[in-house]
């Protein structure tokens, strides 16, 4: 293998290593963001569940008042 071809191949390998490192960093950032969104989603679902429960309780009381 000629020196030029070896140098070209070496540069391409270095580029791939850099790209892999960049993609790994990006993947870590995306995973952290996903974890954050999932946590926020759980909190919102719990708040929604609590609000639904309170509304159902209010409706039961209103129906009881209406029937009195």
Secondary structure, DSSP 4 states (H G I P E B T S, - for coil): --HHHHHHHHHHHHHHHHHHHHHHHHHHHHHHHHHHHHHHHHHHHHHHHHHHHHHHHHHHHHHHHHH-
